[in-house]
Amino acid sequence: MGDGERPEAAKTTYREAMRDALRDALRSDDRVFLMGEDVGRYGGCFGVSLGLLEEFGPERVRDTPLSESAFVGAGIGAALAGMRPIVEIMTVNFSLLALDQILNNAATLLHMSGGQLPVPLVIRMTTGAGRQLAAQHSHSLEGWYAHIPGIRVLAPATLEDARHMLAPALADPDPVLIFEHGSLYNVSGELLPATAPEDLDHAAIRRSGTDISLITYGGSLPKTLAAADELAAAGISAEVIDLRTLRPFDAHTVAASVARTHRAVVVDEAWRTGSFAAEVSARIAEESFYELDAPVERVCSAEVPMPYARQLEEAALPQTADIVAAAHRAGG
């Protein structure tokens, strides 16, 4: 590429962007390996690691037994020994079987060893509903993990973040959990090459606005952007904040947005009670109370186990119309 030429965008999908990130990590560092259920011969339950076994072999792309506690524990041990493991947990509900390893070991060892035992482990998992996988495979538990000190929690919602968040996650001395919303894997678009290292510490303003702040992350971002389009047609300028990283939470970007718009709607696919949306709302109340012209609105999932029937699942989940309605309530 010559001087002054702009890098060319490539057509890709979220799934392919994640696969390219994995491929780059495996090529660039011999310490990196991928392990999890069906990541090898099957190519991953969601097709993210398809072809990597053939390219890198069974030592670098390792199928594991159906025991999350065992293979997450093995990943922790490998990280302690100097490797850079990427552990895939098929869906977020299965991560509960490894919660003891994540909470009591991965998140605590650096602290409990006085800085002697970093755990540079990346754990990837699919999260969220909207695909008729019923009550046991439709959880949004990112907020649970964002409660835990000692780990970083990422929720890539764009092709750029899917492609470029993995490398800095592997460079982090702390464990990093990456939540990939299942509804995003087939999303396609143009992806530009990275021009700078990915920033894992700050939220992103996906759309600028002056009348109301719509704050969200992960699989709810496309619905929130669609709501901003609808609001624009009604003469309301909505700013859309993609949190991207839930821990550490970028309260500064949120506060700066609320200072511009004076109204806020928080969109979170998790259940309302004890949700990450509750944390965001509380931080806005603590740090931006006198900037608000209306109470903070929250749009969350209905507090029921996720239904299987499509029409009931759609009714239980936050939808674009719900976000628009909440914005109108906040705007009076």
N, C-alpha and C positions, 0 to 999 in steps of 0.2 A: 504494500500500500504506500503510495507516494505521499509527499508532504501536502497537507491541505485536503487530502481525500478523506471522506468519512467512511468509517468501517461499515461493511455490508451486513444487513440484518439477515438472519436465516430463519426460515419457516420451521417451527418445531412445536412440540406439545410439552405440557408440564411433565408428563411421564418421561419423555425423551430428554428433557433438560435435566431431570434427576439422574437418569442413566449416564448422561455425559459427565455430570459432576462426579459420579462414582468412578467412571472410567478414568477421568483425569487424576483422581486421588490415587487409584491403584497404580497408574503409570508413573506418577511423580514421586512416590515414596514406597519403598519396599516394605516398610513397617505396616502399611495399611492392608487390612483384609476385611472382607465382608462375611458375616455369618448370620444365620437365622433359618427359620423354617421355610423350605422350598425356594431359597434364593438361588440355588444352583441349577440343577437339571430342569426344574420347572420354570425358572426365570422369574421367580417372585410371584406371590399371589396376585399382585396387580401389574405384573409384567415389567417392573422397573429394572430388574437386573437381567433381563433377557439377553442372552449372548455373552455375558461376562464370564461364565464358567468356561466356555470354549476359548475365550481370549486369554484368561489368566490362570486357569487350572484350578483343581480342587483344593490346593493349599491356600489359595487366596480368596476363593469363593466357596464357602463351606456350608453345606446343608447340616442342620442340627436336628437332634431328637426333639420331640414335642414336650419340652420342659423349659419354660421361660426362665425360671429361677436358675436352672443349671447353666444355660448358655449366656444369660446376662452376667452371672457370676464368673463364667469363663472369660467373658469380655473384660470384666473388671480386673481379673488376674493378669490378662494379657497386657492391659494398659499399665498396670503397676510394673510389669516386666519390661516396659519400654516400647511395646507395640502401639499401633494406632488403629484399634478395632472399630469397625462400623457394625453395630448389631441391629438387625431388623426384627422388630416385633410385628407380627402380621397385622393386628389391629389393636387399638388402644385398650380395649377391654382385657386382652391377654396380658397387658403390662401389669395388671393387678397381681398376677401370679409371680411377678418379679419385684413387687414393691419393696419387699424386705431388702433385696440386693440394692435397689436404687436408693432408697431412703436411708437405710442403716449402714450401707457400705460405700457406695459410689459417692454420695453427697457429703459424707462425713470424714473420710479418711485423710484428706489433706489437712483439715482442721485438727483432727484428733492426733495427727502425727507431728504437729507443729511445723507444717509446711514441707515435711520430708517425703510425703507419698501423694503426689499428684495423680489423678485418674483421668487421663486424656481419652475419654471414651465418648463415642457418638452413638446414640440410640435413635433410630428412625422408627416411626410407626404411623399407620394410617388412622385417621380420626374422623369423627363426624357421621351424620346421617344423610338422608335424602336418596338412598339407593335401595330401599326396601330390604334391608338386612335385619330388621326387627330389633327387639329390645336388647339382645345380648351383643350386638355388633354395630351399634349406632351411637356410642357414647362420645361426648366431648369433655374430656377430663383434663384438658390442658391447665385449667385453673387450679386443679388439685396439685399438679406438679409445680406450678408457679408459686405455690405456698412454701416450697421447700428451699431453704438456703443451701448453697453449695452446688447448685446446678444452674445451667442456662437453659431457657425454654424458648424455642424458635417456632414460628408458625408461618412458613413461606406461603404467600398467596399469589405470587406472580411468577411468570416464567423466569425473570431475572433472579428472583430470590431462590427459586427452585434450583437454578443452575449454579449460583455463585455463593450461597450460604455455606455449603459443605466444607470448602477449603478452610475458611477461618474457624469453623466449628472444630475441625480436626486439630487446629493449632492452639485451641484453648486448653489450658491446663486442667480445667474443671470438666466434669461430665456435661455433655450437651444433648438435650432431647429435642428432636425435630419432629413436629407434628404435621403430617401431610394429609390434607382433607381429601377424602376419596372422590368427591365430586369434581376435583380439579384435574385429575390425571389426564382426562381427554381434552382439556382446554388447549386450544392452539393459538398461535400468533407469531409475530416477528420478534426475534431475540437478537439484540446487539451483543457483540463481544464485550467483555468486561474492560473498562478503561481505568479502574481503580479497585483496590481491595474492598470487598463488601463490608459495610458497616453493620455490625451486629448489636450496636448499643442504642440506636435511635429509631423511632417510628418514622414513617414516610408519609408525606402529604401527597395523596394520589390525585386529589382534585382540590384546587383552591376555591374558597368561597368566603362570603362576608356575613351571611345571615344566620347560619347554624352549623355546628360541628357534628358530623356523623363519625363515630369512633368505633372501629371494628378490627377484625383480624381473620386470617385463614379463609375458610370456605364461605364466610358471610361477606367478603369484600365484593364479589360480583353483584350480589343483591343490593348492597349499599350503594355502589356506583350507579346501578340502575335506578335506585330511589332518587339519587342526586339528579339524574336526568329528568325524572318526572317532576321533581320539585323545581328545576330550572324552567320547565315548560309552564309552571304556575307562577313564575316570577320570583322564586326563592333560590338564593345562591347558597348552596351547601358545600362546605369543606369536608372532604373525606380523609380521615386519618387511618392508615393501616399500621397497627401497633407493631407487627412483625416479630418483635421480641417481647414476650410476656414477663420474663425474668432475666435481666433486670428491666423493670417497667420504666419507660421513658415518660415520666410525668411532665417534664419540661415542655416537650412538644405539644402535649395535650393542653397544658395550661396556657401556652402561647396561642393556641387555636381558639380556646374559649375566650381569651382576652380580646380576640378579634371579632368573634361572632356573638358572644354573650348568651348562647344557647347550646345545649348538647343533647345528643341521643347516642347511647351506647348500645351496640348490637353484638350479641353473643349467643351462639347456638347452644351453649350449656343451659342447664336449668337455672332459673332466676335466683332461687335461694342459695346464698353462699357462692355465687358465680364470680368469675373474674370481672364481669360487668359491675358487680357490687363493689369490688375493690376500686375500679376506675371511677365509679360514681362517688365513692367516699373520698378519694384523692381530690377530685374536682371540688367537692364540698369543703375539704380542708384547706386547699391551696388557692381556690378561685371563687370562693363564695360570693365576694362582693363584685365579681365580674358578671355573675349570672343575672339575667332578666327573667328567668323562669326555672322551675325545678328541672333537674336532670331526668330525662326519660330513659327507660331501659326496654329493649326488645329482646326477649329470650325465648327459649323453647317452653312449651307447656310442661308442667310438672307431672308428667306421666312417663312410664316406660314407653320407649318409642314404638308406635304401632307399626305393624307390617303393611296393612292395606295402604295403598298409595295415597288415596284422598285423606285418610286420617293422618298419615305421616306428614303430608303437606300442611295440614291444619295445625299440627303440633309444632312445626318449625317456624322460625322467623322468616317472613316473606317480604318481598319488596313493598307490597301494599301496607304491611304492618309498620315498616320503617317510615314510609311516607306519612301515615296517620300519626305516628309518634312525633314527627317533625312538625306537623300542623298543630298538635297539642302544645308543643313547646313554644311555638310561635304565636299562640293565642288565637 
